[in-house]
Amino acid sequence: MSKSPIYGLMAKFDTPEAVIEASTRTRAAGYTKIEAYTPFPIEALNDVLGYRPIIQYLVLIGGLVGAFSGFALQYYASVVSYPIIVGGRPFNSFPAFVIVIFELTILFAAFAAVFGTLGLSGFPHPYHPVFNAPGFDRASKDKFFLCIEAEDIRFDLVKTKAFLESLNPEDVSEVEP
Amino acid sequence: MATESIEVPVIQPGHTYTTVSDQVNDVILKRGTSKGWIGAIGFASLLTLVLVTSLGMLFYRGTGIWGLNNTIAWGFAIVNFVWWVGIGHAGTLISAILLLFRQEWRTSINRFAEAMTVFAVAQAGMFPIVHTGRPWLAYWLFPYPNMMNMWPQFRSPLLWDVFAISTYATVSILFWYFGLIPDLATLRDSADNKYVKQIYGIFSLGWRGAARHWSTHFRAYLLLAALATPLVVSVHSVVSFDFAVSAIPGWHTTFLPPYFVAGAIFSGFAMVITLAIPIRKLYGMEDFITRRHLDNMAKVMLSTGLIVFYAYIMEIFFAWYSANPYEQFMIFNRMTGPYAPFYWALILCNGIIPQLLWIKRLRTNLAILFVIAIIVNIGMWLERFIIVVTSLTRDFLPSSWSTYAGTIWDWGLYIGTMGFFLLLLLLFLRALPMINVFEMREMIHHLAHKEGEH
């Protein structure tokens, strides 16, 4: 069935509660290639769809890289490349280096958070089949969508459509690839 | 407290996901360009021209056109730099710290407060660069391998400042844009004009509201807030090190960092109130930026104002308790010397007048609140002027004493940055959603749940 000429089937709902309920039942019916599209983050969907973000590890790595490079930069500049005695203090006067280390830690961690998120989500991604779904422009405003993708092994145009209809959506439509 | 919050909600009842989205986006997509906006742009452009002229003259003739002299080497440029950076702080405080504390009322004011931060830091960044005297060599401030075989001095607070301000500007822009992505997608989907749709489409990067993306975005947004929180406290601390690490009377104190941070938040909230009162009126956002927001912001302004007032008093105490004749003379000179009128005006603006906010009737009167906020803005500028100038005019040797006053070019540069700030703000109001729409929808969702539990 995976040779279906469409991307998937999209069901439209009016409330966040309806899409949470529908996602739970779709999951229970054994579908795995599903995705919900909502106008704001709904934490309950993470549990239903099994999403565990890993961005925090990237941010941690970014922060550590920032801290290390902050120290390395100052050590190299002040001790190795351009040692200059100021007030008889040691070349590696690290208490004075703390501020630049701190700033670079924050800077690199913030870069990791933003570009990590964009990378993990595959952005920029201007075209996507789901934009073809009728009325999908409301997904960023006030409607809630659930898509079962044709790649799912259980996907069957007729049966899946009937299943989605049974979830009380506003409508169900086929998504052009 | 509970009854009060029921009286004035953070959003007027009856709003749905659709109405909040439409009301915010219609300003950009449907209402068109109003005559008032064009007039305001004209005014802001005129002032920006003053900035360009002042900068042009500065580049042509050098810093000699300013009122600086050998004794007073830091003048308007540093005063204005500290003033603008301080204003930026409220935006980060509202968007990051209040987010972590789950203060949901922040939702409708965080977007334009963040915009204010970005634009204020842009003005601030200009001053130290032109103050170097040879701004075309400003890149020497950054550590990069060069043919001179030299590196910047990492033990200097002035270099720490370079890192603090550039990190702050970068993180503020990232945070702002990151929160904008879903709202840009809403604009892309709501726009009718093909080209408008394409422009918002490019900047929304193809955001489609997938639950998987939301889960990462949501967590990354919280992490960014957690990173911005220590950053915002650090920035004005580092700015204060420029003063505190020197050995000038009045600057060389350990309490300068917390004093500066409190002052920054004080002035920042004053600026947010100054901007929020007219904007909510002109753009009909009274349903979203309610009197509750203004009341809360007034309370934050009052409490940080008390910290600042306490700092003014402690400054006098420290000078006396240090038993250092130079410190004691510095305070005496502030109160009775050539700049005494400025000092007492500052005490009046920042210490006395904000006390009116204790009275609920005055605090909730928008006209009075607006006037107090403007007075605080002026007071905070005077505070930085007093700190920078009075310590320098009367230094250790009476033979080098001097006085300082800004020239027309100093004022031109200062007023010009206000015009440029206004210009950027007006362009923001026209092209980007002034209220964080996806968070507003989320808040409606949460509020609906809270009501359901009762």
Interface residues (C-beta under 8 A of the other chain):
Chain A: P16 E35 A36 Y37 T38 P39 F40 P41 I42 E43 L45 N46 L49 Y51 R52 P53 I55 Q56 V59 L73 Q74 A77 S78 S81 Y82 I84 V86 R89 S93 A96 F97 I99 V100 F102 E103 L104 I106 L107 A109 A110 F111 A113 V114 G116 T117 L118 L120 S121 F123 P124 H125 P126 Y127 H128 V130 F131 F136 D137 R138 A139 S140 K141 D142
Chain B: T16 Y17 T18 S21 P143 N149 M150 W151 P152 Q153 F154 R155 L159 W160 F163 A164 T167 T170 V171 L174 F175 Y177 F178 P182 A185 T186 R188 D189 S190 G201 I202 L205 G206 W207 R208 G209 A210 A211 R212 H213 W214 S215 T216 H217 F218 R219 A220 L223 L224 L227 A228 P230 L231 S234 V238 F241 F438 E439 R441 E442 H445
